[in-house]
Amino acid sequence: MNASLTAWLAAVALTLAAGAAAATPAPAAAPQLSEHVRQDIQRHRAMAVAHDNAARCLESGRNKDECHERLRAECRGLAVGRYCGMRHQH
């Protein structure tokens, strides 16, 4: 390759890279969350884990009553309802 073609290819590559970098949006700043909202997030995640555990229990072939009892135990003080409704207490 001659030097001018190599220089032209390098310039095109740099231009494309700069254009791609400019087109990539900057990550959004994390919102400021109140303590109440942070606690809500933790409760929802804990309820989701409890429900996932219940699903795994059922998938394993265990008795439905045993799995539901485990779900109630994991959700005690966390959620409302007999089967750890995805609504949380306030």
N, C-alpha and C positions, 0 to 999 in steps of 0.2 A: 504494500500500500504506500501511496506517496504521502508526504507530510501534510499536504493541504486537505486530503480526504480524511486523514486521521484527525486533524484538528476540527474539521466540520462535523464528524461523527461525535467527537467529544462534546462539542458545543450543543448539538442536538440532544445528547443524553443529559447534559446539565440542565437544559431548558425543560425537558420533560420531567426531570426529577423535581425541579423548582415548582413547576405547575402542579404536580401531584401533591407536593407538600402544602402548597397554598390552598388546594381544594379540600384538604383534610380539616374538618372542623376541630377547633380546640375543645378539650373535654370541659364539660360544664362543671362549674364550681359546686361542691357539695352544699346542699341547703342547710341552713341552720335549723336544727330540730330542737323542739322543747323537750324537757325531761319526760313529759307525759307521752309524747309521740315516740320517743326512744323506748319507753316501757311497753307501749302498744306493739311496737315492732318485735320486741323480745317475746311478748306473749304469743303473738301470731306465729312466730318461728317455733316456739315450744309446742303450741297446739299442732302445728304441721308435723313435727317430729312424732308426737303422740299418735296422730292419725296414721302416719307412715308405719310406725311400729305395729299398730293394730292391723293394718293391711298385711304386713309381713307375717303376723301371727296367723291370720286367716289363711294366707297362702301356704303356710306350713302344714295345714290340715288340722290344726288345733280346733277345739270346740269353740263355737261362736261365743258362748257365755264366758268362757275363760278369757278370750281375747277382749271382750267388752269390759270385763272386770279389770283387766290390765289397763285398758284405756281410761276407765274411770279413775283408777289409782294414779295414773300419770297426770291426769288433768285436775285432780283435786286442788281446789283453791285457785285454779287458773282460768277455767271457763265455766259457762253455765250449761245446764241441761244434763240429762242423764248420760249422753254419749259424747260429751266434750264438744258441744256445739261450737262452731267456728266463731261464734260471738263471744266476746270476753266480758268479764265483769268489770264494772267501774266502781 
